[in-house]
């Protein structure tokens, strides 16, 4: 039985725990919360949380990272990190920690986004820079960061396809710079997540769109990634590489 700890118990944390209740070979062993909750697995003590789990999934807040990361290293607990909107020093902390524990940087754990990442990279590779790249994303009213971590990940995929530095603009200011990736965002309602990458040429436009209807695939994907991290050596891992190389997407 693989024991999975969930850090943060908002909507995503609750979705992961609900999926784990249906599992036979994986279970939720502990839930790290900021304030005491009426849940048998919830704890505010980081060491108690870590002692009960084999691997952890963080769906909390970026501010929590500085408090628990040294403990995760001490206990040698693999990590699936799903929080977005990181500051540079927080991202650096994760890179440093990856010398000691396996870390999956997962701004999006939906396996079909892995396919979109593949499509965007290869479309950018095939279409030259006569095509401008614009990425639109929409999320629920409570999402704080913009552009979303998934949108930035897709922008990085486009830049990789063109073998160019990831140069982006948000929001647009002045005349469009050749070669940069443009972003726009919408926040409202209960939108689970929508991302569109458009390649805009002089004569036509190609758009790739992904829409999620709920958090189920995100939760299932996070659980699968956690299972993989439990078997990995220290280092940084990316969901699209793991899903496309190591996982049968149809099994999800």
C-alpha positions as CSV (number, residue, x, y, z in Angstrom):
1,X,0.0,0.0,0.0
2,X,1.4,3.4,-1.0
3,X,0.7,6.1,1.6
4,X,0.1,9.5,0.0
5,X,0.1,12.7,2.0
6,X,-1.9,15.7,0.8
7,X,-0.6,19.1,1.7
8,X,-3.5,21.5,1.6
9,X,-7.2,20.6,1.7
10,X,-8.9,23.0,-0.6
11,X,-10.9,21.9,-3.6
12,X,-8.0,20.1,-5.3
13,X,-6.9,18.4,-2.1
14,X,-10.4,17.2,-1.4
15,X,-10.7,15.9,-5.0
16,X,-7.4,13.9,-4.5
17,X,-8.6,12.5,-1.2
18,X,-12.0,11.5,-2.8
19,X,-10.2,9.6,-5.6
20,X,-7.9,7.9,-3.1
21,X,-10.9,6.5,-1.3
22,X,-11.7,4.5,-4.4
23,X,-8.1,3.1,-4.7
24,X,-7.0,-0.4,-3.5
25,X,-3.2,0.0,-3.7
26,X,-2.9,3.6,-2.7
27,X,-4.4,5.5,0.2
28,X,-4.4,9.0,1.8
29,X,-2.3,8.6,4.9
30,X,-2.3,12.2,6.2
31,X,-3.5,15.7,5.3
32,X,-1.5,18.8,6.3
33,X,-3.7,21.8,7.2
34,X,-3.0,25.2,8.5
35,X,-5.8,25.1,11.1
36,X,-7.3,22.2,12.9
37,X,-10.0,20.4,10.9
38,X,-12.6,17.8,11.8
39,X,-11.0,15.1,9.7
40,X,-9.4,11.9,11.1
41,X,-6.3,12.3,8.8
42,X,-5.8,16.1,9.2
43,X,-2.9,17.4,11.2
44,X,-1.2,20.8,11.7
45,X,2.2,19.2,12.6
46,X,4.5,18.8,9.6
47,X,6.6,16.0,11.1
48,X,3.5,14.0,11.9
49,X,2.2,14.5,8.4
50,X,5.5,13.4,6.8
51,X,6.0,10.4,9.1
52,X,2.7,8.9,7.9
53,X,3.3,9.3,4.2
54,X,5.6,7.7,1.6
55,X,5.2,10.6,-0.9
56,X,3.5,13.9,-0.7
57,X,1.3,16.0,-3.1
58,X,1.4,19.8,-2.4
59,X,-1.8,21.6,-3.5
60,X,-1.5,24.3,-0.8
61,X,0.0,27.8,-1.0
62,X,3.5,28.9,-2.2
63,X,4.1,30.5,1.2
64,X,4.1,27.1,2.8
65,X,7.1,25.9,0.9
66,X,9.8,27.5,3.1
67,X,8.3,25.9,6.3
68,X,8.0,22.3,5.1
69,X,10.8,21.8,2.5
70,X,13.6,21.3,5.0
71,X,11.5,18.7,6.8
72,X,10.7,16.9,3.5
73,X,14.4,16.7,2.8
74,X,15.2,15.5,6.3
75,X,12.5,12.7,6.0
76,X,13.5,12.0,2.3
77,X,9.9,12.3,1.1
78,X,9.3,12.6,-2.7
79,X,7.2,15.5,-3.7
80,X,4.6,16.3,-6.4
81,X,4.5,20.1,-6.4
82,X,1.3,21.5,-7.9
83,X,1.4,25.1,-6.6
84,X,1.8,27.9,-9.2
85,X,2.8,31.5,-9.2
86,X,6.2,30.9,-7.6
87,X,8.7,33.6,-6.9
88,X,12.2,33.0,-8.3
89,X,13.7,32.3,-4.8
90,X,10.9,29.7,-4.2
91,X,11.6,28.0,-7.5
92,X,15.3,28.0,-6.7
93,X,14.6,26.3,-3.3
94,X,12.9,23.4,-5.2
95,X,15.8,23.0,-7.5
96,X,18.1,22.9,-4.5
97,X,15.9,20.4,-2.7
98,X,15.9,18.1,-5.8
99,X,19.5,17.2,-5.1
100,X,18.1,15.2,-2.1
101,X,14.6,14.2,-3.1
102,X,12.7,13.5,-6.3
103,X,10.4,16.5,-7.2
104,X,7.8,16.6,-9.9
105,X,7.1,20.3,-10.9
106,X,3.4,19.9,-11.8
107,X,1.5,23.1,-12.6
108,X,-1.0,20.8,-14.3
109,X,-1.5,17.1,-13.5
110,X,-4.1,16.4,-16.2
111,X,-2.6,13.8,-18.5
112,X,-4.3,15.3,-21.6
113,X,-2.4,18.5,-21.0
114,X,0.7,16.4,-21.6
115,X,-0.6,15.7,-25.1
116,X,-1.3,19.4,-25.6
117,X,2.3,20.2,-24.5
118,X,3.5,17.8,-27.2
119,X,1.2,19.3,-29.9
120,X,2.2,22.9,-29.1
121,X,5.9,22.1,-29.1
122,X,5.7,20.4,-32.5
123,X,3.4,22.9,-34.0
124,X,5.9,25.7,-33.0
125,X,8.7,23.6,-34.5
126,X,6.8,23.2,-37.9
127,X,5.4,26.8,-38.1
128,X,8.1,29.5,-38.5
129,X,8.1,32.8,-36.7
130,X,5.8,34.4,-39.3
131,X,3.2,32.9,-37.0
132,X,2.7,34.8,-33.7
133,X,1.8,32.8,-30.6
134,X,-0.9,33.8,-28.2
135,X,-2.0,31.9,-25.2
136,X,-5.4,32.5,-23.5
137,X,-6.4,30.9,-20.2
138,X,-9.5,31.1,-18.0
139,X,-10.0,29.9,-14.4
140,X,-12.4,30.3,-11.5
141,X,-12.8,33.6,-9.7
142,X,-10.6,32.5,-6.7
143,X,-7.4,31.8,-8.7
144,X,-4.8,34.2,-7.6
145,X,-1.9,34.0,-10.1
146,X,-2.0,35.0,-13.8
147,X,-1.0,33.8,-16.3
148,X,-1.6,30.3,-15.0
149,X,1.2,27.9,-14.4
150,X,-0.2,25.7,-17.2
151,X,-0.2,28.6,-19.7
152,X,3.4,29.4,-18.9
153,X,4.3,25.7,-19.3
154,X,2.7,25.8,-22.8
155,X,4.6,28.9,-23.6
156,X,7.8,27.2,-22.7
157,X,6.8,24.3,-24.9
158,X,6.4,26.7,-27.8
159,X,9.7,28.3,-27.2
160,X,11.4,24.9,-27.0
161,X,9.8,24.0,-30.4
162,X,11.4,27.1,-31.9
163,X,14.7,26.6,-30.2
164,X,14.5,30.1,-28.8
165,X,14.5,31.7,-25.3
166,X,11.1,31.9,-23.6
167,X,10.3,35.6,-24.1
168,X,6.8,36.5,-23.1
169,X,4.5,39.5,-22.4
170,X,1.7,39.9,-19.9
171,X,-0.2,42.1,-20.3
172,X,0.6,43.5,-23.7
173,X,2.3,46.8,-23.8
174,X,3.1,48.7,-27.0
175,X,3.8,47.1,-30.4
176,X,4.2,43.4,-30.6
177,X,7.8,42.2,-30.4
178,X,8.8,39.6,-32.9
179,X,9.2,36.1,-31.5
180,X,7.6,36.7,-28.1
181,X,4.6,34.7,-26.7
182,X,1.6,36.7,-25.7
183,X,-0.7,35.9,-22.8
184,X,-4.2,36.9,-21.7
185,X,-6.3,35.7,-18.8
186,X,-9.9,35.6,-17.6
187,X,-11.1,35.0,-14.1
188,X,-14.7,34.3,-13.2
189,X,-17.4,31.8,-12.1
190,X,-16.4,28.2,-11.4
191,X,-14.2,27.6,-14.5
192,X,-12.1,24.6,-13.7
193,X,-9.5,25.4,-16.4
194,X,-9.4,26.4,-20.1
195,X,-6.3,26.9,-22.2
196,X,-6.0,27.9,-25.9
197,X,-2.7,28.3,-27.8
198,X,-3.1,30.1,-31.1
199,X,-0.6,30.4,-34.0
200,X,-1.6,33.5,-35.9
201,X,-0.3,34.0,-39.4
202,X,-1.0,36.4,-42.2
203,X,-3.4,34.0,-44.0
204,X,-4.6,31.6,-41.4
205,X,-4.7,30.7,-37.7
206,X,-4.3,27.4,-35.9
207,X,-5.7,27.1,-32.4
208,X,-5.3,24.2,-29.9
209,X,-7.7,24.2,-27.0
210,X,-8.1,22.2,-23.8
211,X,-11.1,22.5,-21.5
212,X,-11.5,20.7,-18.2
213,X,-15.0,20.1,-16.9
214,X,-14.0,19.1,-13.3
215,X,-11.0,18.2,-11.2
216,X,-11.2,14.5,-11.5
217,X,-8.4,14.0,-14.1
218,X,-6.2,16.5,-12.2
219,X,-6.7,14.4,-9.1
220,X,-6.1,11.1,-10.8
221,X,-3.1,12.4,-12.6
222,X,-1.6,13.8,-9.3
223,X,-2.0,10.3,-7.7
224,X,-0.3,8.6,-10.6
225,X,2.6,11.1,-10.6
226,X,2.9,10.5,-6.8
227,X,3.2,6.8,-7.4
228,X,6.0,7.4,-9.9
229,X,7.9,9.9,-7.7
230,X,7.9,7.2,-5.0
231,X,10.1,5.1,-7.3
232,X,12.4,7.9,-8.7
233,X,15.9,9.1,-7.8
234,X,16.4,12.7,-6.6
235,X,16.0,15.2,-9.4
236,X,13.5,17.4,-11.2
237,X,10.8,15.8,-13.2
238,X,8.0,17.2,-15.5
239,X,4.5,15.7,-15.9
240,X,4.5,15.8,-19.7
241,X,7.7,13.8,-19.8
242,X,6.4,11.2,-17.3
243,X,2.9,10.9,-18.9
244,X,4.1,10.6,-22.5
245,X,7.1,8.3,-21.8
246,X,6.1,6.1,-18.8
247,X,2.3,6.0,-18.5
248,X,-0.5,4.5,-20.6
249,X,-2.8,7.4,-20.7
250,X,-5.8,5.1,-21.5
251,X,-5.3,3.5,-18.1
252,X,-6.4,6.7,-16.5
